[in-house]
Amino acid sequence: MSRSDIGNLMCLPFDEIEPGEPTEAHEYLIQFAASQLGSEGRNWVPLVVKEIAPDQYQVIGNAFIYAVAAEAGLSEVWCVIADDKPETVSITRALAQEIPPKTNLSTASREEISAAIAYLTSQIDSPLKGINQASLIARLDDAPRRYWKNLQPITKLGCRITAGKKLKALEQLFYLTPEPMPEVITDRALLESLNTQQLKAMAKKRDIEGLSKLKKADLVNLLAAA
């Protein structure tokens, strides 16, 4: 294959194409699509393949189409030729909806958080059904999530998210790339996300006296004003 083939639509012999990641589609759906296609049919939705050897290819996207072509007994299939970069595989599988969506909560905008929560609550049997979406989105947007190492702080936002099925559902959708915690913290939202012992240790480093009698709210006020 020459570099000029990349991006082209080509009709390739089916026996020159190896499967990639298998489709998760039910056998019934594969059989139904194959019955519509027929052995002389044409896959109007092409496979996306990369070359792995001379005249040998591997599927990197639209695995469902490969399974349908195999079921229908096609001798040739139409394919889009892609390069072999890892990011090309990731992009292709994302566009084919073959990988679960994930949002970086550390850097996500309010709109991205809103779309992710709406998607999650729309799923059948979602444990988040019935929660106040607007409240959850607003509190996540305001939270110091760029420093979070896990999603446990969500349980303290007052959004009726507990460390059970609801939190696990969010963990399936969000991931984190935390920044290092700053040496001196005055951000009230970040201070409120810390526990009393952490706040006292921070206050001690700033030579704040009389810590033993101070409650969390007092510590937050002192550290935010320092």
Sequence and secondary structure as in RCSB ss.txt:
>XXXX:A:sequence
MSRSDIGNLMCLPFDEIEPGEPTEAHEYLIQFAASQLGSEGRNWVPLVVKEIAPDQYQVIGNAFIYAVAAEAGLS
EVWCVIADDKPETVSITRALAQEIPPKTNLSTASREEISAAIAYLTSQIDSPLKGINQASLIARLDDAPRRYWKN
LQPITKLGCRITAGKKLKALEQLFYLTPEPMPEVITDRALLESLNTQQLKAMAKKRDIEGLSKLKKADLVNLLAA
A
>XXXX:A:secstr
  GGGTT EEEEEGGGEE  S   S HHHHHHHHHHH TT   SS EEEEEEETTEEEEEE HHHHHHHHHHT S
EEEEEEE   HHHHHHHHHHTT S   EETTT  HHHHHHHHHHHHHSTT TTTTS HHHHHHHHHHS GGG SS
SGGGGGSSSS  TTHHHHHHHHHEE       SS   HHHHHTS HHHHHHHHHHTT   GGG  HHHHHHHHHH
 
